[in-house]
């Protein structure tokens, strides 16, 4: 799993084959999950969010369920 916390990393360069960006390259080379933010985020909130996300993963939830559960806990 790769987690990227930068809002501009998902903006890709349009080439003949389509949009090429860093997250897509990670998927191509074999990362099963790539989590990215598409907006500017506060560093402190990101830390708490990712801490909760990782705790959910360690408790045996899959990535999607971990994200959902942690989002609900933060709001």
PDB file of N, H, CA, C and O in Angstrom:
ATOM      1  N   UNK A   1       0.844  -1.170   0.000  1.00  0.00           N
ATOM      2  CA  UNK A   1       0.000   0.000   0.000  1.00  0.00           C
ATOM      3  C   UNK A   1       0.889   1.231   0.000  1.00  0.00           C
ATOM      4  O   UNK A   1       1.890   1.289   0.714  1.00  0.00           O
ATOM      5  N   UNK A   2       0.519   2.199  -0.794  1.00  0.00           N
ATOM      6  H   UNK A   2      -0.295   2.152  -1.374  1.00  0.00           H
ATOM      7  CA  UNK A   2       1.212   3.485  -0.813  1.00  0.00           C
ATOM      8  C   UNK A   2       0.216   4.562  -0.399  1.00  0.00           C
ATOM      9  O   UNK A   2      -0.921   4.576  -0.871  1.00  0.00           O
ATOM     10  N   UNK A   3       0.639   5.454   0.476  1.00  0.00           N
ATOM     11  H   UNK A   3       1.563   5.443   0.859  1.00  0.00           H
ATOM     12  CA  UNK A   3      -0.195   6.572   0.908  1.00  0.00           C
ATOM     13  C   UNK A   3       0.550   7.851   0.562  1.00  0.00           C
ATOM     14  O   UNK A   3       1.666   8.081   1.028  1.00  0.00           O
ATOM     15  N   UNK A   4      -0.085   8.686  -0.267  1.00  0.00           N
ATOM     16  H   UNK A   4      -0.991   8.500  -0.646  1.00  0.00           H
ATOM     17  CA  UNK A   4       0.538   9.927  -0.731  1.00  0.00           C
ATOM     18  C   UNK A   4      -0.267  11.103  -0.203  1.00  0.00           C
ATOM     19  O   UNK A   4      -1.467  11.205  -0.461  1.00  0.00           O
ATOM     20  N   UNK A   5       0.378  11.978   0.523  1.00  0.00           N
ATOM     21  H   UNK A   5       1.353  11.895   0.733  1.00  0.00           H
ATOM     22  CA  UNK A   5      -0.295  13.127   1.103  1.00  0.00           C
ATOM     23  C   UNK A   5       0.217  14.394   0.429  1.00  0.00           C
ATOM     24  O   UNK A   5       0.969  15.172   1.016  1.00  0.00           O
ATOM     25  N   UNK A   6      -0.195  14.575  -0.773  1.00  0.00           N
ATOM     26  H   UNK A   6      -0.806  13.943  -1.249  1.00  0.00           H
ATOM     27  CA  UNK A   6       0.135  15.799  -1.489  1.00  0.00           C
ATOM     28  C   UNK A   6      -0.934  16.038  -2.534  1.00  0.00           C
ATOM     29  O   UNK A   6      -1.268  15.132  -3.297  1.00  0.00           O
ATOM     30  N   UNK A   7      -1.469  17.229  -2.580  1.00  0.00           N
ATOM     31  H   UNK A   7      -1.198  17.966  -1.960  1.00  0.00           H
ATOM     32  CA  UNK A   7      -2.641  17.478  -3.407  1.00  0.00           C
ATOM     33  C   UNK A   7      -2.341  17.517  -4.901  1.00  0.00           C
ATOM     34  O   UNK A   7      -3.239  17.269  -5.705  1.00  0.00           O
ATOM     35  N   UNK A   8      -1.127  17.817  -5.290  1.00  0.00           N
ATOM     36  H   UNK A   8      -0.397  18.018  -4.636  1.00  0.00           H
ATOM     37  CA  UNK A   8      -0.832  17.959  -6.712  1.00  0.00           C
ATOM     38  C   UNK A   8      -0.293  16.689  -7.360  1.00  0.00           C
ATOM     39  O   UNK A   8      -0.081  16.667  -8.573  1.00  0.00           O
ATOM     40  N   UNK A   9      -0.067  15.630  -6.582  1.00  0.00           N
ATOM     41  H   UNK A   9      -0.239  15.648  -5.597  1.00  0.00           H
ATOM     42  CA  UNK A   9       0.540  14.423  -7.133  1.00  0.00           C
ATOM     43  C   UNK A   9      -0.416  13.688  -8.076  1.00  0.00           C
ATOM     44  O   UNK A   9       0.034  12.936  -8.941  1.00  0.00           O
ATOM     45  N   UNK A  10      -1.726  13.893  -7.922  1.00  0.00           N
ATOM     46  H   UNK A  10      -2.092  14.504  -7.219  1.00  0.00           H
ATOM     47  CA  UNK A  10      -2.678  13.187  -8.771  1.00  0.00           C
ATOM     48  C   UNK A  10      -2.920  13.902 -10.091  1.00  0.00           C
ATOM     49  O   UNK A  10      -3.576  13.359 -10.980  1.00  0.00           O
ATOM     50  N   UNK A  11      -2.399  15.110 -10.228  1.00  0.00           N
ATOM     51  H   UNK A  11      -1.865  15.551  -9.506  1.00  0.00           H
ATOM     52  CA  UNK A  11      -2.536  15.825 -11.490  1.00  0.00           C
ATOM     53  C   UNK A  11      -1.535  15.222 -12.458  1.00  0.00           C
ATOM     54  O   UNK A  11      -0.333  15.197 -12.194  1.00  0.00           O
ATOM     55  N   UNK A  12      -2.035  14.747 -13.559  1.00  0.00           N
ATOM     56  H   UNK A  12      -3.011  14.768 -13.773  1.00  0.00           H
ATOM     57  CA  UNK A  12      -1.160  14.041 -14.483  1.00  0.00           C
ATOM     58  C   UNK A  12      -0.851  14.830 -15.729  1.00  0.00           C
ATOM     59  O   UNK A  12      -1.471  15.851 -16.028  1.00  0.00           O
ATOM     60  N   UNK A  13       0.120  14.325 -16.438  1.00  0.00           N
ATOM     61  H   UNK A  13       0.623  13.496 -16.195  1.00  0.00           H
ATOM     62  CA  UNK A  13       0.495  14.882 -17.728  1.00  0.00           C
ATOM     63  C   UNK A  13      -0.280  14.119 -18.795  1.00  0.00           C
ATOM     64  O   UNK A  13      -0.259  12.888 -18.818  1.00  0.00           O
ATOM     65  N   UNK A  14      -0.955  14.834 -19.666  1.00  0.00           N
ATOM     66  H   UNK A  14      -0.972  15.834 -19.647  1.00  0.00           H
ATOM     67  CA  UNK A  14      -1.726  14.191 -20.721  1.00  0.00           C
ATOM     68  C   UNK A  14      -0.775  13.834 -21.855  1.00  0.00           C
ATOM     69  O   UNK A  14      -0.123  14.699 -22.440  1.00  0.00           O
ATOM     70  N   UNK A  15      -0.710  12.537 -22.150  1.00  0.00           N
ATOM     71  H   UNK A  15      -1.240  11.835 -21.675  1.00  0.00           H
ATOM     72  CA  UNK A  15       0.129  12.044 -23.231  1.00  0.00           C
ATOM     73  C   UNK A  15      -0.741  11.221 -24.174  1.00  0.00           C
ATOM     74  O   UNK A  15      -1.939  11.072 -23.935  1.00  0.00           O
ATOM     75  N   UNK A  16      -0.168  10.700 -25.214  1.00  0.00           N
ATOM     76  H   UNK A  16       0.805  10.822 -25.408  1.00  0.00           H
ATOM     77  CA  UNK A  16      -0.934   9.954 -26.216  1.00  0.00           C
ATOM     78  C   UNK A  16      -1.709   8.804 -25.576  1.00  0.00           C
ATOM     79  O   UNK A  16      -2.856   8.554 -25.946  1.00  0.00           O
ATOM     80  N   UNK A  17      -1.099   8.105 -24.623  1.00  0.00           N
ATOM     81  H   UNK A  17      -0.168   8.309 -24.323  1.00  0.00           H
ATOM     82  CA  UNK A  17      -1.737   6.960 -23.986  1.00  0.00           C
ATOM     83  C   UNK A  17      -2.795   7.358 -22.955  1.00  0.00           C
ATOM     84  O   UNK A  17      -3.534   6.492 -22.489  1.00  0.00           O
ATOM     85  N   UNK A  18      -2.891   8.621 -22.589  1.00  0.00           N
ATOM     86  H   UNK A  18      -2.290   9.325 -22.968  1.00  0.00           H
ATOM     87  CA  UNK A  18      -3.847   9.072 -21.583  1.00  0.00           C
ATOM     88  C   UNK A  18      -3.153   9.902 -20.533  1.00  0.00           C
ATOM     89  O   UNK A  18      -2.133  10.540 -20.794  1.00  0.00           O
ATOM     90  N   UNK A  19      -3.710   9.889 -19.357  1.00  0.00           N
ATOM     91  H   UNK A  19      -4.539   9.371 -19.144  1.00  0.00           H
ATOM     92  CA  UNK A  19      -3.145  10.669 -18.256  1.00  0.00           C
ATOM     93  C   UNK A  19      -2.143   9.794 -17.509  1.00  0.00           C
ATOM     94  O   UNK A  19      -2.462   8.682 -17.088  1.00  0.00           O
ATOM     95  N   UNK A  20      -0.945  10.307 -17.354  1.00  0.00           N
ATOM     96  H   UNK A  20      -0.685  11.210 -17.695  1.00  0.00           H
ATOM     97  CA  UNK A  20       0.095   9.592 -16.632  1.00  0.00           C
ATOM     98  C   UNK A  20       0.395  10.375 -15.358  1.00  0.00           C
ATOM     99  O   UNK A  20       0.792  11.539 -15.419  1.00  0.00           O
ATOM    100  N   UNK A  21       0.205   9.739 -14.209  1.00  0.00           N
ATOM    101  H   UNK A  21      -0.117   8.793 -14.160  1.00  0.00           H
ATOM    102  CA  UNK A  21       0.533  10.395 -12.951  1.00  0.00           C
ATOM    103  C   UNK A  21       1.139   9.383 -11.992  1.00  0.00           C
ATOM    104  O   UNK A  21       1.078   8.178 -12.233  1.00  0.00           O
ATOM    105  N   UNK A  22       1.709   9.862 -10.930  1.00  0.00           N
ATOM    106  H   UNK A  22       1.758  10.841 -10.735  1.00  0.00           H
ATOM    107  CA  UNK A  22       2.459   9.021 -10.009  1.00  0.00           C
ATOM    108  C   UNK A  22       1.622   7.907  -9.392  1.00  0.00           C
ATOM    109  O   UNK A  22       2.086   6.767  -9.356  1.00  0.00           O
ATOM    110  N   UNK A  23       0.397   8.179  -8.898  1.00  0.00           N
ATOM    111  H   UNK A  23       0.020   9.105  -8.927  1.00  0.00           H
ATOM    112  CA  UNK A  23      -0.387   7.074  -8.329  1.00  0.00           C
ATOM    113  C   UNK A  23      -0.647   5.955  -9.340  1.00  0.00           C
ATOM    114  O   UNK A  23      -0.591   4.777  -8.986  1.00  0.00           O
ATOM    115  N   UNK A  24      -0.925   6.307 -10.572  1.00  0.00           N
ATOM    116  H   UNK A  24      -0.971   7.264 -10.859  1.00  0.00           H
ATOM    117  CA  UNK A  24      -1.187   5.301 -11.594  1.00  0.00           C
ATOM    118  C   UNK A  24       0.064   4.442 -11.834  1.00  0.00           C
ATOM    119  O   UNK A  24      -0.042   3.232 -12.034  1.00  0.00           O
ATOM    120  N   UNK A  25       1.216   5.056 -11.814  1.00  0.00           N
ATOM    121  H   UNK A  25       1.302   6.039 -11.652  1.00  0.00           H
ATOM    122  CA  UNK A  25       2.466   4.314 -11.992  1.00  0.00           C
ATOM    123  C   UNK A  25       2.637   3.308 -10.850  1.00  0.00           C
ATOM    124  O   UNK A  25       3.080   2.185 -11.090  1.00  0.00           O
ATOM    125  N   UNK A  26       2.294   3.690  -9.609  1.00  0.00           N
ATOM    126  H   UNK A  26       1.935   4.603  -9.414  1.00  0.00           H
ATOM    127  CA  UNK A  26       2.405   2.768  -8.485  1.00  0.00           C
ATOM    128  C   UNK A  26       1.502   1.549  -8.670  1.00  0.00           C
ATOM    129  O   UNK A  26       1.887   0.431  -8.329  1.00  0.00           O
ATOM    130  N   UNK A  27       0.312   1.764  -9.204  1.00  0.00           N
ATOM    131  H   UNK A  27       0.000   2.673  -9.481  1.00  0.00           H
ATOM    132  CA  UNK A  27      -0.592   0.648  -9.471  1.00  0.00           C
ATOM    133  C   UNK A  27      -0.004  -0.261 -10.546  1.00  0.00           C
ATOM    134  O   UNK A  27      -0.051  -1.485 -10.423  1.00  0.00           O
ATOM    135  N   UNK A  28       0.544   0.333 -11.590  1.00  0.00           N
ATOM    136  H   UNK A  28       0.583   1.327 -11.690  1.00  0.00           H
ATOM    137  CA  UNK A  28       1.134  -0.449 -12.683  1.00  0.00           C
ATOM    138  C   UNK A  28       2.271  -1.335 -12.184  1.00  0.00           C
ATOM    139  O   UNK A  28       2.400  -2.479 -12.622  1.00  0.00           O
ATOM    140  N   UNK A  29       3.098  -0.820 -11.270  1.00  0.00           N
ATOM    141  H   UNK A  29       2.993   0.109 -10.915  1.00  0.00           H
ATOM    142  CA  UNK A  29       4.239  -1.604 -10.797  1.00  0.00           C
ATOM    143  C   UNK A  29       3.867  -2.593  -9.691  1.00  0.00           C
ATOM    144  O   UNK A  29       4.730  -3.324  -9.205  1.00  0.00           O
ATOM    145  N   UNK A  30       2.597  -2.624  -9.289  1.00  0.00           N
ATOM    146  H   UNK A  30       1.896  -2.030  -9.684  1.00  0.00           H
ATOM    147  CA  UNK A  30       2.169  -3.693  -8.408  1.00  0.00           C
ATOM    148  C   UNK A  30       1.643  -3.344  -7.033  1.00  0.00           C
ATOM    149  O   UNK A  30       1.329  -4.249  -6.260  1.00  0.00           O
ATOM    150  N   UNK A  31       1.532  -2.069  -6.693  1.00  0.00           N
ATOM    151  H   UNK A  31       1.786  -1.334  -7.321  1.00  0.00           H
ATOM    152  CA  UNK A  31       0.947  -1.736  -5.397  1.00  0.00           C
ATOM    153  C   UNK A  31      -0.534  -2.103  -5.430  1.00  0.00           C
ATOM    154  O   UNK A  31      -1.250  -1.677  -6.336  1.00  0.00           O
ATOM    155  N   UNK A  32      -1.011  -2.889  -4.455  1.00  0.00           N
ATOM    156  H   UNK A  32      -0.430  -3.235  -3.718  1.00  0.00           H
ATOM    157  CA  UNK A  32      -2.417  -3.290  -4.481  1.00  0.00           C
ATOM    158  C   UNK A  32      -3.367  -2.141  -4.132  1.00  0.00           C
ATOM    159  O   UNK A  32      -4.511  -2.116  -4.585  1.00  0.00           O
ATOM    160  N   UNK A  33      -2.889  -1.195  -3.327  1.00  0.00           N
ATOM    161  H   UNK A  33      -1.959  -1.215  -2.959  1.00  0.00           H
ATOM    162  CA  UNK A  33      -3.696  -0.040  -2.933  1.00  0.00           C
ATOM    163  C   UNK A  33      -2.851   1.219  -3.002  1.00  0.00           C
ATOM    164  O   UNK A  33      -1.681   1.220  -2.622  1.00  0.00           O
ATOM    165  N   UNK A  34      -3.459   2.289  -3.493  1.00  0.00           N
ATOM    166  H   UNK A  34      -4.410   2.288  -3.802  1.00  0.00           H
ATOM    167  CA  UNK A  34      -2.810   3.599  -3.486  1.00  0.00           C
ATOM    168  C   UNK A  34      -3.832   4.585  -2.929  1.00  0.00           C
ATOM    169  O   UNK A  34      -4.904   4.772  -3.505  1.00  0.00           O
ATOM    170  N   UNK A  35      -3.496   5.207  -1.820  1.00  0.00           N
ATOM    171  H   UNK A  35      -2.625   5.056  -1.353  1.00  0.00           H
ATOM    172  CA  UNK A  35      -4.382   6.175  -1.176  1.00  0.00           C
ATOM    173  C   UNK A  35      -3.776   7.559  -1.377  1.00  0.00           C
ATOM    174  O   UNK A  35      -2.629   7.800  -1.002  1.00  0.00           O
ATOM    175  N   UNK A  36      -4.550   8.469  -1.971  1.00  0.00           N
ATOM    176  H   UNK A  36      -5.482   8.273  -2.276  1.00  0.00           H
ATOM    177  CA  UNK A  36      -4.052   9.822  -2.221  1.00  0.00           C
ATOM    178  C   UNK A  36      -5.118  10.837  -1.823  1.00  0.00           C
ATOM    179  O   UNK A  36      -6.312  10.539  -1.840  1.00  0.00           O
ATOM    180  N   UNK A  37      -4.677  12.020  -1.472  1.00  0.00           N
ATOM    181  H   UNK A  37      -3.707  12.262  -1.459  1.00  0.00           H
ATOM    182  CA  UNK A  37      -5.616  13.118  -1.253  1.00  0.00           C
ATOM    183  C   UNK A  37      -5.578  13.999  -2.498  1.00  0.00           C
ATOM    184  O   UNK A  37      -4.533  14.186  -3.121  1.00  0.00           O
ATOM    185  N   UNK A  38      -6.728  14.523  -2.835  1.00  0.00           N
ATOM    186  H   UNK A  38      -7.578  14.371  -2.330  1.00  0.00           H
ATOM    187  CA  UNK A  38      -6.810  15.382  -4.013  1.00  0.00           C
ATOM    188  C   UNK A  38      -7.042  16.839  -3.636  1.00  0.00           C
ATOM    189  O   UNK A  38      -7.420  17.652  -4.480  1.00  0.00           O
ATOM    190  N   UNK A  39      -6.821  17.160  -2.396  1.00  0.00           N
ATOM    191  H   UNK A  39      -6.513  16.500  -1.710  1.00  0.00           H
ATOM    192  CA  UNK A  39      -7.007  18.521  -1.922  1.00  0.00           C
ATOM    193  C   UNK A  39      -5.982  18.823  -0.841  1.00  0.00           C
ATOM    194  O   UNK A  39      -5.371  17.909  -0.287  1.00  0.00           O
ATOM    195  N   UNK A  40      -5.796  20.068  -0.549  1.00  0.00           N
ATOM    196  H   UNK A  40      -6.292  20.811  -0.999  1.00  0.00           H
ATOM    197  CA  UNK A  40      -4.859  20.450   0.500  1.00  0.00           C
ATOM    198  C   UNK A  40      -5.434  20.034   1.848  1.00  0.00           C
ATOM    199  O   UNK A  40      -6.617  20.233   2.120  1.00  0.00           O
ATOM    200  N   UNK A  41      -4.584  19.457   2.683  1.00  0.00           N
ATOM    201  H   UNK A  41      -3.622  19.295   2.462  1.00  0.00           H
ATOM    202  CA  UNK A  41      -5.031  18.976   3.982  1.00  0.00           C
ATOM    203  C   UNK A  41      -4.123  19.503   5.081  1.00  0.00           C
ATOM    204  O   UNK A  41      -2.939  19.759   4.862  1.00  0.00           O
ATOM    205  N   UNK A  42      -4.692  19.660   6.254  1.00  0.00           N
ATOM    206  H   UNK A  42      -5.653  19.452   6.432  1.00  0.00           H
ATOM    207  CA  UNK A  42      -3.953  20.111   7.422  1.00  0.00           C
ATOM    208  C   UNK A  42      -3.055  18.967   7.922  1.00  0.00           C
ATOM    209  O   UNK A  42      -3.509  17.829   8.047  1.00  0.00           O
ATOM    210  N   UNK A  43      -1.803  19.271   8.203  1.00  0.00           N
ATOM    211  H   UNK A  43      -1.434  20.195   8.102  1.00  0.00           H
ATOM    212  CA  UNK A  43      -0.851  18.238   8.620  1.00  0.00           C
ATOM    213  C   UNK A  43      -1.283  17.525   9.901  1.00  0.00           C
ATOM    214  O   UNK A  43      -1.181  16.302   9.989  1.00  0.00           O
ATOM    215  N   UNK A  44      -1.757  18.266  10.881  1.00  0.00           N
ATOM    216  H   UNK A  44      -1.839  19.260  10.809  1.00  0.00           H
ATOM    217  CA  UNK A  44      -2.156  17.670  12.153  1.00  0.00           C
ATOM    218  C   UNK A  44      -3.357  16.740  11.966  1.00  0.00           C
ATOM    219  O   UNK A  44      -3.371  15.632  12.503  1.00  0.00           O
ATOM    220  N   UNK A  45      -4.351  17.181  11.218  1.00  0.00           N
ATOM    221  H   UNK A  45      -4.339  18.081  10.782  1.00  0.00           H
ATOM    222  CA  UNK A  45      -5.522  16.341  10.965  1.00  0.00           C
ATOM    223  C   UNK A  45      -5.142  15.112  10.155  1.00  0.00           C
ATOM    224  O   UNK A  45      -5.669  14.024  10.390  1.00  0.00           O
ATOM    225  N   UNK A  46      -4.232  15.278   9.207  1.00  0.00           N
ATOM    226  H   UNK A  46      -3.804  16.161   9.017  1.00  0.00           H
ATOM    227  CA  UNK A  46      -3.782  14.143   8.411  1.00  0.00           C
ATOM    228  C   UNK A  46      -3.098  13.110   9.280  1.00  0.00           C
ATOM    229  O   UNK A  46      -3.309  11.909   9.114  1.00  0.00           O
ATOM    230  N   UNK A  47      -2.274  13.579  10.210  1.00  0.00           N
ATOM    231  H   UNK A  47      -2.102  14.555  10.344  1.00  0.00           H
ATOM    232  CA  UNK A  47      -1.604  12.655  11.129  1.00  0.00           C
ATOM    233  C   UNK A  47      -2.628  11.821  11.893  1.00  0.00           C
ATOM    234  O   UNK A  47      -2.509  10.597  11.954  1.00  0.00           O
ATOM    235  N   UNK A  48      -3.637  12.476  12.478  1.00  0.00           N
ATOM    236  H   UNK A  48      -3.734  13.471  12.429  1.00  0.00           H
ATOM    237  CA  UNK A  48      -4.642  11.764  13.259  1.00  0.00           C
ATOM    238  C   UNK A  48      -5.475  10.832  12.382  1.00  0.00           C
ATOM    239  O   UNK A  48      -5.831   9.727  12.792  1.00  0.00           O
ATOM    240  N   UNK A  49      -5.776  11.289  11.184  1.00  0.00           N
ATOM    241  H   UNK A  49      -5.488  12.186  10.851  1.00  0.00           H
ATOM    242  CA  UNK A  49      -6.541  10.450  10.263  1.00  0.00           C
ATOM    243  C   UNK A  49      -5.760   9.196   9.892  1.00  0.00           C
ATOM    244  O   UNK A  49      -6.299   8.090   9.941  1.00  0.00           O
ATOM    245  N   UNK A  50      -4.493   9.362   9.522  1.00  0.00           N
ATOM    246  H   UNK A  50      -4.055  10.260   9.482  1.00  0.00           H
ATOM    247  CA  UNK A  50      -3.681   8.222   9.102  1.00  0.00           C
ATOM    248  C   UNK A  50      -3.388   7.282  10.274  1.00  0.00           C
ATOM    249  O   UNK A  50      -3.292   6.069  10.087  1.00  0.00           O
ATOM    250  N   UNK A  51      -3.247   7.836  11.474  1.00  0.00           N
ATOM    251  H   UNK A  51      -3.325   8.821  11.626  1.00  0.00           H
ATOM    252  CA  UNK A  51      -3.033   6.998  12.659  1.00  0.00           C
ATOM    253  C   UNK A  51      -4.243   6.089  12.869  1.00  0.00           C
ATOM    254  O   UNK A  51      -4.093   4.887  13.091  1.00  0.00           O
ATOM    255  N   UNK A  52      -5.435   6.665  12.799  1.00  0.00           N
ATOM    256  H   UNK A  52      -5.557   7.641  12.619  1.00  0.00           H
ATOM    257  CA  UNK A  52      -6.654   5.871  12.948  1.00  0.00           C
ATOM    258  C   UNK A  52      -6.831   4.870  11.825  1.00  0.00           C
ATOM    259  O   UNK A  52      -7.266   3.741  12.057  1.00  0.00           O
ATOM    260  N   UNK A  53      -6.498   5.275  10.614  1.00  0.00           N
ATOM    261  H   UNK A  53      -6.145   6.191  10.426  1.00  0.00           H
ATOM    262  CA  UNK A  53      -6.592   4.391   9.452  1.00  0.00           C
ATOM    263  C   UNK A  53      -5.691   3.177   9.639  1.00  0.00           C
ATOM    264  O   UNK A  53      -6.119   2.045   9.412  1.00  0.00           O
ATOM    265  N   UNK A  54      -4.462   3.402  10.046  1.00  0.00           N
ATOM    266  H   UNK A  54      -4.115   4.321  10.231  1.00  0.00           H
ATOM    267  CA  UNK A  54      -3.510   2.296  10.249  1.00  0.00           C
ATOM    268  C   UNK A  54      -3.945   1.393  11.397  1.00  0.00           C
ATOM    269  O   UNK A  54      -3.750   0.179  11.334  1.00  0.00           O
ATOM    270  N   UNK A  55      -4.533   1.968  12.446  1.00  0.00           N
ATOM    271  H   UNK A  55      -4.692   2.954  12.497  1.00  0.00           H
ATOM    272  CA  UNK A  55      -5.031   1.153  13.550  1.00  0.00           C
ATOM    273  C   UNK A  55      -6.148   0.228  13.079  1.00  0.00           C
ATOM    274  O   UNK A  55      -6.200  -0.940  13.463  1.00  0.00           O
ATOM    275  N   UNK A  56      -7.036   0.756  12.248  1.00  0.00           N
ATOM    276  H   UNK A  56      -6.994   1.705  11.936  1.00  0.00           H
ATOM    277  CA  UNK A  56      -8.115  -0.072  11.699  1.00  0.00           C
ATOM    278  C   UNK A  56      -7.546  -1.202  10.850  1.00  0.00           C
ATOM    279  O   UNK A  56      -8.038  -2.328  10.912  1.00  0.00           O
ATOM    280  N   UNK A  57      -6.511  -0.913  10.056  1.00  0.00           N
ATOM    281  H   UNK A  57      -6.111   0.002  10.006  1.00  0.00           H
ATOM    282  CA  UNK A  57      -5.873  -1.951   9.251  1.00  0.00           C
ATOM    283  C   UNK A  57      -5.261  -3.033  10.142  1.00  0.00           C
ATOM    284  O   UNK A  57      -5.399  -4.225   9.870  1.00  0.00           O
ATOM    285  N   UNK A  58      -4.591  -2.606  11.198  1.00  0.00           N
ATOM    286  H   UNK A  58      -4.479  -1.637  11.419  1.00  0.00           H
ATOM    287  CA  UNK A  58      -3.979  -3.573  12.127  1.00  0.00           C
ATOM    288  C   UNK A  58      -5.030  -4.428  12.826  1.00  0.00           C
ATOM    289  O   UNK A  58      -4.749  -5.559  13.223  1.00  0.00           O
ATOM    290  N   UNK A  59      -6.236  -3.893  12.978  1.00  0.00           N
ATOM    291  H   UNK A  59      -6.464  -2.974  12.655  1.00  0.00           H
ATOM    292  CA  UNK A  59      -7.313  -4.656  13.610  1.00  0.00           C
ATOM    293  C   UNK A  59      -7.992  -5.619  12.639  1.00  0.00           C
ATOM    294  O   UNK A  59      -8.969  -6.279  12.991  1.00  0.00           O
ATOM    295  N   UNK A  60      -7.469  -5.695  11.415  1.00  0.00           N
ATOM    296  H   UNK A  60      -6.675  -5.159  11.129  1.00  0.00           H
ATOM    297  CA  UNK A  60      -7.958  -6.700  10.476  1.00  0.00           C
ATOM    298  C   UNK A  60      -8.943  -6.224   9.426  1.00  0.00           C
ATOM    299  O   UNK A  60      -9.395  -7.025   8.608  1.00  0.00           O
ATOM    300  N   UNK A  61      -9.288  -4.948   9.423  1.00  0.00           N
ATOM    301  H   UNK A  61      -8.921  -4.298  10.087  1.00  0.00           H
ATOM    302  CA  UNK A  61     -10.202  -4.446   8.398  1.00  0.00           C
ATOM    303  C   UNK A  61      -9.450  -4.240   7.091  1.00  0.00           C
ATOM    304  O   UNK A  61      -8.241  -4.012   7.092  1.00  0.00           O
ATOM    305  N   UNK A  62     -10.168  -4.322   5.978  1.00  0.00           N
ATOM    306  H   UNK A  62     -11.150  -4.507   5.977  1.00  0.00           H
ATOM    307  CA  UNK A  62      -9.542  -4.035   4.692  1.00  0.00           C
ATOM    308  C   UNK A  62      -9.405  -2.521   4.530  1.00  0.00           C
ATOM    309  O   UNK A  62      -9.919  -1.757   5.346  1.00  0.00           O
ATOM    310  N   UNK A  63      -8.717  -2.096   3.482  1.00  0.00           N
ATOM    311  H   UNK A  63      -8.300  -2.717   2.819  1.00  0.00           H
ATOM    312  CA  UNK A  63      -8.408  -0.673   3.306  1.00  0.00           C
ATOM    313  C   UNK A  63      -9.664   0.180   3.189  1.00  0.00           C
ATOM    314  O   UNK A  63      -9.754   1.243   3.804  1.00  0.00           O
ATOM    315  N   UNK A  64     -10.630  -0.277   2.408  1.00  0.00           N
ATOM    316  H   UNK A  64     -10.558  -1.140   1.909  1.00  0.00           H
ATOM    317  CA  UNK A  64     -11.852   0.506   2.209  1.00  0.00           C
ATOM    318  C   UNK A  64     -12.633   0.661   3.513  1.00  0.00           C
ATOM    319  O   UNK A  64     -13.082   1.759   3.844  1.00  0.00           O
ATOM    320  N   UNK A  65     -12.794  -0.427   4.247  1.00  0.00           N
ATOM    321  H   UNK A  65     -12.429  -1.319   3.979  1.00  0.00           H
ATOM    322  CA  UNK A  65     -13.509  -0.370   5.524  1.00  0.00           C
ATOM    323  C   UNK A  65     -12.758   0.474   6.545  1.00  0.00           C
ATOM    324  O   UNK A  65     -13.372   1.178   7.347  1.00  0.00           O
ATOM    325  N   UNK A  66     -11.432   0.404   6.514  1.00  0.00           N
ATOM    326  H   UNK A  66     -10.934  -0.168   5.863  1.00  0.00           H
ATOM    327  CA  UNK A  66     -10.613   1.196   7.444  1.00  0.00           C
ATOM    328  C   UNK A  66     -10.776   2.691   7.174  1.00  0.00           C
ATOM    329  O   UNK A  66     -10.913   3.484   8.106  1.00  0.00           O
ATOM    330  N   UNK A  67     -10.759   3.070   5.896  1.00  0.00           N
ATOM    331  H   UNK A  67     -10.647   2.426   5.139  1.00  0.00           H
ATOM    332  CA  UNK A  67     -10.975   4.476   5.548  1.00  0.00           C
ATOM    333  C   UNK A  67     -12.340   4.950   5.979  1.00  0.00           C
ATOM    334  O   UNK A  67     -12.472   6.019   6.576  1.00  0.00           O
ATOM    335  N   UNK A  68     -13.363   4.160   5.682  1.00  0.00           N
ATOM    336  H   UNK A  68     -13.256   3.292   5.198  1.00  0.00           H
ATOM    337  CA  UNK A  68     -14.732   4.538   6.008  1.00  0.00           C
ATOM    338  C   UNK A  68     -14.918   4.674   7.518  1.00  0.00           C
ATOM    339  O   UNK A  68     -15.463   5.673   7.987  1.00  0.00           O
ATOM    340  N   UNK A  69     -14.468   3.678   8.281  1.00  0.00           N
ATOM    341  H   UNK A  69     -14.024   2.866   7.901  1.00  0.00           H
ATOM    342  CA  UNK A  69     -14.619   3.700   9.726  1.00  0.00           C
ATOM    343  C   UNK A  69     -13.901   4.897  10.333  1.00  0.00           C
ATOM    344  O   UNK A  69     -14.423   5.548  11.238  1.00  0.00           O
ATOM    345  N   UNK A  70     -12.715   5.182   9.840  1.00  0.00           N
ATOM    346  H   UNK A  70     -12.291   4.653   9.105  1.00  0.00           H
ATOM    347  CA  UNK A  70     -11.953   6.301  10.393  1.00  0.00           C
ATOM    348  C   UNK A  70     -12.569   7.641  10.020  1.00  0.00           C
ATOM    349  O   UNK A  70     -12.565   8.565  10.833  1.00  0.00           O
ATOM    350  N   UNK A  71     -13.095   7.766   8.814  1.00  0.00           N
ATOM    351  H   UNK A  71     -13.099   7.016   8.153  1.00  0.00           H
ATOM    352  CA  UNK A  71     -13.765   9.006   8.414  1.00  0.00           C
ATOM    353  C   UNK A  71     -14.958   9.273   9.331  1.00  0.00           C
ATOM    354  O   UNK A  71     -15.171  10.405   9.766  1.00  0.00           O
ATOM    355  N   UNK A  72     -15.732   8.233   9.623  1.00  0.00           N
ATOM    356  H   UNK A  72     -15.559   7.314   9.269  1.00  0.00           H
ATOM    357  CA  UNK A  72     -16.901   8.412  10.484  1.00  0.00           C
ATOM    358  C   UNK A  72     -16.493   8.794  11.900  1.00  0.00           C
ATOM    359  O   UNK A  72     -17.202   9.560  12.553  1.00  0.00           O
ATOM    360  N   UNK A  73     -15.379   8.283  12.387  1.00  0.00           N
ATOM    361  H   UNK A  73     -14.804   7.661  11.856  1.00  0.00           H
ATOM    362  CA  UNK A  73     -14.909   8.620  13.741  1.00  0.00           C
ATOM    363  C   UNK A  73     -14.435  10.070  13.818  1.00  0.00           C
ATOM    364  O   UNK A  73     -14.550  10.699  14.869  1.00  0.00           O
ATOM    365  N   UNK A  74     -13.911  10.600  12.733  1.00  0.00           N
ATOM    366  H   UNK A  74     -13.818  10.088  11.879  1.00  0.00           H
ATOM    367  CA  UNK A  74     -13.374  11.964  12.763  1.00  0.00           C
ATOM    368  C   UNK A  74     -14.454  13.024  12.676  1.00  0.00           C
ATOM    369  O   UNK A  74     -14.242  14.159  13.103  1.00  0.00           O
ATOM    370  N   UNK A  75     -15.601  12.675  12.132  1.00  0.00           N
ATOM    371  H   UNK A  75     -15.773  11.753  11.785  1.00  0.00           H
ATOM    372  CA  UNK A  75     -16.646  13.691  11.949  1.00  0.00           C
ATOM    373  C   UNK A  75     -17.731  13.528  12.916  1.00  0.00           C
ATOM    374  O   UNK A  75     -18.691  14.298  12.903  1.00  0.00           O
TER     375      UNK A  75
END
